[in-house]
């Protein structure tokens, strides 16, 4: 069971890394990070969302 769990975690990590390398996903990740930073500092940075 432990071996299967490690394989599943490895496959999930590989899929997440490959998805994060795509340019459209990088924009989403950067936007989410700036939004989190804005919320954490109590500011209004990152509250405007653009779609497109």
FENHUUR-V937204 format. One record per pair of residues at least 24 apart in sequence whose ideal C-beta (glycine too) atoms are under 8 Angstrom apart, sorted by the first residue. I is the first residue (numbers start at 0). J is the second residue. Records with the same first field share a line. If there is no record, write none. Layout:
BEGIN
I = J / J
END
This chain:
BEGIN
none
END
